[in-house]
Amino acid sequence: MQWIIGAGGAVLVAGAAFWKQSLSFSGMLAAVMMGTIYFGAGNGFWFGILLLFFISSSLLSKLHHENKAELEATYDKTGRRDAGQVFANGGLGMLLVLLNAIYPQELWGFLFIGVMATVTSDTWATEIGTLAKRPPRSVLTGKVLPAGTSGGVSLPGTLAAAAGGALIGAASWLLQAVSGMEPQAFLLLTLAGLLGGLAGAFADSVLGATVQRMNRCTVCGREVEASQHCGKPTVYARGWRWMNNDAVNAVSSILGGVVALLVSYI
């Protein structure tokens, strides 16, 4: 019955997201599978955190500002998530759900909070940071960068990252309680989400500034993530060729999970 409930809930949420154009068709199918596993192999705690990330990030992605279309043209992926983005953001969490189902341990929950705090913090930082009136600065050198540049950070974006991570941590306490689990201390969970999310979000920026694959537009000369820009294919510019945006998300999520786990030993 739990698997049936999970599948039904996943179909409703993913179907609504597809209708609202927050998910592509492949993204919808991946979200249905993922949501089913989160609830079927886990419970309301795991599924609720996934839902909180997805709903909040989808709502923020709909924020409009004058430069959004121009900025999205530089990204490898846009606000409408495909299967690759769905798995990059929720795949590690799904693995932790399954590990907990096979071998229940408290550490899986903290790793999960850190992973989901990271993807939430990173998404919130990107969406809010691009609204900032001042341009971002390089996370490595402090040099002013064009809005939307990989490796750029801003004060509004950093505050948004902190808020997103803290929300995941705080919500995990409530979701553990309503799911029949014995919740850890509220402040501990909130701190795990906050620090895990910030660590993962900053790791994402550092990877973006160093080893993420970046391409160069052959028309305007701008360095972008996208494979096409100004209507033409881009060419490789720098970074590890395999380290695309999805790989960066996965690596930074692992780091965020480890930081949240370390917080649990405080």
PLY file of the C-alpha trace (Angstrom):
ply
format ascii 1.0
element vertex 266
property float x
property float y
property float z
element edge 265
property int vertex1
property int vertex2
end_header
0.00 0.00 0.00
2.86 2.39 0.81
4.30 1.91 -2.68
0.88 2.55 -4.24
0.45 5.75 -2.21
3.94 6.85 -3.20
3.30 6.19 -6.87
-0.02 8.04 -6.77
1.47 11.05 -5.04
4.45 11.10 -7.40
2.19 10.98 -10.47
0.09 13.88 -9.19
3.07 16.09 -8.32
5.15 15.27 -11.40
2.12 15.57 -13.67
1.31 19.00 -12.28
4.95 20.06 -12.72
4.92 18.86 -16.33
1.71 20.78 -16.97
3.26 23.90 -15.45
6.37 23.31 -17.60
8.66 22.90 -14.61
9.54 19.40 -15.90
10.16 18.05 -19.38
8.56 14.71 -20.31
11.73 12.81 -19.41
11.94 14.79 -16.19
8.35 13.88 -15.35
9.03 10.15 -15.82
12.17 10.36 -13.68
10.29 12.28 -10.97
7.50 9.67 -10.87
10.02 6.87 -10.43
11.98 8.80 -7.83
8.96 9.90 -5.81
7.62 6.35 -5.76
10.90 5.03 -4.35
11.24 7.87 -1.84
7.86 7.08 -0.29
7.71 3.34 -0.94
11.17 2.50 0.42
11.13 5.37 2.90
8.28 7.35 4.43
6.91 10.88 4.71
10.26 12.20 5.99
12.17 11.29 2.83
9.34 12.10 0.44
8.48 15.34 2.24
12.03 16.71 1.98
12.11 15.86 -1.73
8.76 17.57 -2.20
9.88 20.67 -0.27
12.97 21.02 -2.46
11.06 20.49 -5.67
8.16 22.83 -4.92
10.32 25.65 -3.56
12.83 25.49 -6.40
10.08 25.29 -9.03
8.37 28.36 -7.59
11.62 30.32 -7.48
12.45 29.35 -11.06
9.28 31.17 -12.13
10.53 34.50 -10.77
10.83 36.94 -13.64
13.43 39.60 -14.15
14.69 41.47 -17.15
17.85 39.40 -17.65
16.43 35.92 -17.05
16.08 34.87 -20.70
19.57 36.12 -21.47
21.06 34.34 -18.46
19.28 31.04 -19.15
20.78 31.05 -22.64
24.23 30.69 -21.03
23.27 27.72 -18.83
23.69 24.09 -19.75
20.18 23.43 -18.41
17.19 25.77 -18.06
14.43 26.02 -15.46
12.48 23.15 -17.10
14.22 20.13 -15.60
14.94 17.03 -17.66
15.68 13.52 -16.37
19.38 14.29 -16.00
18.66 17.24 -13.72
16.09 15.28 -11.72
18.59 12.49 -11.04
21.45 14.93 -10.42
19.38 16.68 -7.75
17.56 13.70 -6.23
19.50 10.61 -7.28
21.88 10.60 -4.33
18.95 11.07 -1.98
17.20 8.11 -3.61
20.30 5.97 -3.06
20.31 6.94 0.63
16.61 6.03 0.92
17.37 2.56 -0.44
20.43 2.13 1.78
18.34 3.03 4.81
15.66 0.54 3.78
18.27 -2.23 3.46
20.46 -1.30 6.44
18.74 1.26 8.71
21.21 3.68 10.27
20.90 7.21 11.64
23.80 8.37 9.46
21.77 7.92 6.25
19.28 10.51 7.48
21.96 13.12 8.16
23.65 12.47 4.83
20.25 12.86 3.19
19.59 16.17 4.92
22.97 17.49 3.74
22.46 16.31 0.17
18.99 17.82 -0.10
20.08 20.99 1.69
22.83 21.39 -0.90
20.58 21.15 -3.94
18.07 23.45 -2.27
20.71 26.00 -1.25
22.29 25.96 -4.70
18.96 26.44 -6.46
17.85 29.22 -4.13
21.24 30.95 -4.45
21.07 30.85 -8.24
17.49 32.08 -8.51
17.80 34.83 -5.89
21.38 35.76 -6.76
20.46 36.60 -10.34
17.97 39.16 -9.00
20.73 41.07 -7.21
21.33 44.62 -8.43
25.08 44.28 -7.92
27.06 41.82 -10.09
28.48 38.69 -8.46
32.12 38.23 -7.55
34.41 35.28 -8.12
34.38 32.87 -5.19
38.15 32.49 -5.67
39.48 35.96 -6.46
36.69 38.38 -5.55
36.78 39.78 -9.08
33.50 41.20 -10.42
31.85 38.81 -12.89
28.91 39.07 -15.30
25.61 37.87 -13.79
25.11 34.14 -14.19
28.81 33.30 -14.50
29.80 29.94 -12.99
31.85 30.48 -9.84
30.20 33.79 -9.01
28.72 34.53 -5.58
26.72 37.41 -4.15
25.41 38.42 -0.74
21.72 37.88 -1.67
22.60 34.51 -3.17
24.57 33.47 -0.09
21.73 34.49 2.23
19.29 32.56 0.05
21.56 29.50 0.21
21.63 29.74 4.01
17.84 30.08 4.17
17.27 27.11 1.87
19.61 24.83 3.81
18.17 25.87 7.17
14.65 25.25 5.88
15.52 21.69 4.89
17.07 21.05 8.30
14.15 22.56 10.22
11.55 20.78 8.08
13.30 17.47 8.64
12.54 17.72 12.37
8.82 18.18 11.70
8.72 15.49 9.03
10.49 12.99 11.27
7.92 13.65 13.99
4.84 13.30 11.77
6.30 10.17 10.12
6.47 8.34 13.43
10.24 8.61 13.72
12.01 9.79 16.85
13.29 13.23 15.76
16.75 14.47 16.65
17.12 17.87 18.30
15.59 20.69 16.27
18.67 22.93 16.49
20.97 20.07 15.49
18.94 19.26 12.38
18.64 22.93 11.43
22.39 23.40 11.84
23.06 20.28 9.76
20.91 21.65 6.95
22.38 25.14 7.20
26.05 24.13 7.21
25.60 21.24 4.80
23.71 23.44 2.35
26.23 26.28 2.53
29.20 23.92 2.16
27.63 22.24 -0.86
26.60 25.52 -2.47
30.07 27.02 -2.10
31.61 23.79 -3.40
29.37 24.15 -6.45
30.74 27.67 -7.00
34.36 26.57 -6.54
33.91 23.71 -9.00
32.26 26.13 -11.42
35.23 28.47 -11.19
37.85 25.75 -11.62
37.09 22.36 -13.18
33.53 22.59 -14.57
33.44 22.27 -18.34
32.89 25.66 -19.93
32.39 26.46 -23.61
32.99 29.61 -25.61
30.48 31.22 -27.96
31.95 31.59 -31.44
29.75 34.64 -32.09
29.99 36.85 -28.97
33.01 35.22 -27.35
31.28 34.74 -23.99
32.19 31.77 -21.78
29.04 29.72 -21.17
27.88 26.29 -19.98
25.51 25.80 -22.92
26.37 23.78 -26.02
24.76 26.51 -28.16
24.76 30.29 -27.83
23.77 33.08 -30.20
22.22 30.39 -32.39
25.57 28.64 -33.00
27.33 25.62 -31.44
29.87 26.59 -28.80
33.42 25.25 -28.55
35.27 23.80 -25.57
37.06 26.46 -23.54
38.27 25.01 -20.22
37.66 22.56 -17.39
37.27 18.80 -17.28
35.26 17.70 -20.28
33.09 15.30 -18.25
32.40 17.79 -15.45
29.12 19.22 -16.69
26.52 20.95 -14.53
24.90 17.68 -13.44
28.28 16.26 -12.35
29.02 19.45 -10.40
25.67 19.13 -8.62
26.40 15.51 -7.70
29.91 16.19 -6.35
28.84 19.23 -4.33
25.88 17.27 -2.92
28.22 14.58 -1.62
30.30 17.21 0.17
27.17 18.80 1.65
26.04 15.42 2.91
29.39 14.75 4.57
29.34 18.14 6.31
25.81 17.51 7.65
26.95 14.10 8.92
29.91 15.68 10.70
27.52 18.13 12.38
25.65 15.17 13.84
28.75 14.29 15.88
28.81 17.69 17.59
0 1
1 2
2 3
3 4
4 5
5 6
6 7
7 8
8 9
9 10
10 11
11 12
12 13
13 14
14 15
15 16
16 17
17 18
18 19
19 20
20 21
21 22
22 23
23 24
24 25
25 26
26 27
27 28
28 29
29 30
30 31
31 32
32 33
33 34
34 35
35 36
36 37
37 38
38 39
39 40
40 41
41 42
42 43
43 44
44 45
45 46
46 47
47 48
48 49
49 50
50 51
51 52
52 53
53 54
54 55
55 56
56 57
57 58
58 59
59 60
60 61
61 62
62 63
63 64
64 65
65 66
66 67
67 68
68 69
69 70
70 71
71 72
72 73
73 74
74 75
75 76
76 77
77 78
78 79
79 80
80 81
81 82
82 83
83 84
84 85
85 86
86 87
87 88
88 89
89 90
90 91
91 92
92 93
93 94
94 95
95 96
96 97
97 98
98 99
99 100
100 101
101 102
102 103
103 104
104 105
105 106
106 107
107 108
108 109
109 110
110 111
111 112
112 113
113 114
114 115
115 116
116 117
117 118
118 119
119 120
120 121
121 122
122 123
123 124
124 125
125 126
126 127
127 128
128 129
129 130
130 131
131 132
132 133
133 134
134 135
135 136
136 137
137 138
138 139
139 140
140 141
141 142
142 143
143 144
144 145
145 146
146 147
147 148
148 149
149 150
150 151
151 152
152 153
153 154
154 155
155 156
156 157
157 158
158 159
159 160
160 161
161 162
162 163
163 164
164 165
165 166
166 167
167 168
168 169
169 170
170 171
171 172
172 173
173 174
174 175
175 176
176 177
177 178
178 179
179 180
180 181
181 182
182 183
183 184
184 185
185 186
186 187
187 188
188 189
189 190
190 191
191 192
192 193
193 194
194 195
195 196
196 197
197 198
198 199
199 200
200 201
201 202
202 203
203 204
204 205
205 206
206 207
207 208
208 209
209 210
210 211
211 212
212 213
213 214
214 215
215 216
216 217
217 218
218 219
219 220
220 221
221 222
222 223
223 224
224 225
225 226
226 227
227 228
228 229
229 230
230 231
231 232
232 233
233 234
234 235
235 236
236 237
237 238
238 239
239 240
240 241
241 242
242 243
243 244
244 245
245 246
246 247
247 248
248 249
249 250
250 251
251 252
252 253
253 254
254 255
255 256
256 257
257 258
258 259
259 260
260 261
261 262
262 263
263 264
264 265
